[in-house]
C-alpha cells in the first residue's frame, strides 16, 4: 500500500466545498423555516449530507489510491473529515 498523498484533484476539493456550503445552507433553512416547510428542508439536508459523505470519500480515495472504498469508513473519526474545509492552498507549479 502506498503512503497517502496530500495532493488531490482540485475538482474533488471543489465538490466537497460546494457540498459543505449547501449543507450549511440547508441547516440554516431548516432552523429558520425560510421558503420551504421543514419536511422539504430535511429532505434537502439529507441529500446534501449524503453528497458530502460521497465527496469526502472520493477525495480520500484519490489521496489513498491503493485503498478500498470501505477503508475510509473504517478510519477512526471518519465523520470529522466532513468538517474539514481544506482552505490551505495547494502549491502551484510555476514554470
C-alpha positions in Angstrom: 0.0 0.0 0.0 1.4 3.4 -1.0 1.6 6.2 1.5 -1.3 8.7 1.4 -0.6 11.9 -0.6 -1.6 15.4 0.3 -2.5 16.4 -3.2 -5.7 15.6 -4.9 -7.8 16.6 -7.8 -8.9 20.2 -7.4 -12.3 19.2 -8.8 -12.8 16.8 -5.9 -11.9 19.5 -3.4 -14.3 21.9 -5.1 -17.1 19.4 -5.0 -16.5 18.9 -1.3 -16.6 22.6 -0.6 -19.8 23.1 -2.6 -21.5 20.2 -0.8 -20.4 21.7 2.6 -21.9 25.1 1.5 -25.2 23.5 0.6 -25.3 21.5 3.8 -24.8 24.7 5.9 -27.4 26.5 3.7 -29.9 23.6 4.3 -29.3 23.7 8.1 -30.0 27.4 8.1 -33.2 26.9 6.1 -34.2 24.1 8.4 -33.7 26.1 11.5 -35.3 29.3 10.2 -38.1 27.7 8.2 -37.4 30.1 5.4 -39.0 29.5 2.0 -39.9 25.8 2.4 -41.5 23.6 5.0 -39.4 21.6 7.5 -40.0 18.4 5.6 -38.6 19.7 2.4 -35.6 21.2 4.2 -35.0 17.9 5.9 -35.0 16.1 2.6 -32.6 18.7 1.2 -30.4 18.3 4.3 -30.2 14.5 4.0 -29.4 14.8 0.3 -26.6 17.3 1.0 -25.3 15.2 3.8 -25.1 12.1 1.5 -23.4 14.2 -1.2 -20.8 15.5 1.4 -20.1 11.9 2.6 -19.6 10.8 -1.0 -17.4 13.8 -1.9 -15.2 13.3 1.2 -14.9 9.6 0.5 -13.9 10.2 -3.2 -11.3 12.8 -2.1 -9.9 10.3 0.5 -9.7 7.6 -2.2 -7.9 10.0 -4.6 -5.3 10.6 -1.8 -5.1 6.8 -1.0 -5.0 5.2 -4.4 -4.4 1.6 -3.2 -7.1 1.6 -0.5 -10.6 0.1 -0.8 -13.7 2.2 -0.7 -14.8 1.0 2.7 -11.4 1.8 4.3 -12.5 5.4 4.5 -15.3 4.5 6.9 -13.0 2.2 8.9 -10.7 5.1 9.8 -11.3 6.4 13.3 -13.4 9.6 13.4 -14.0 9.5 9.6 -17.0 11.8 10.1 -14.8 14.6 11.3 -13.2 14.7 7.8 -16.6 16.0 6.6 -16.0 19.2 8.6 -12.5 19.8 7.1 -12.9 22.8 4.7 -9.4 22.4 3.4 -8.6 26.1 2.9 -4.9 25.5 2.6 -3.7 26.4 -0.9 -2.1 23.7 -2.9 1.4 24.6 -4.1 1.3 25.7 -7.7 3.9 24.5 -10.1 5.3 27.7 -11.7 7.5 27.1 -14.7 
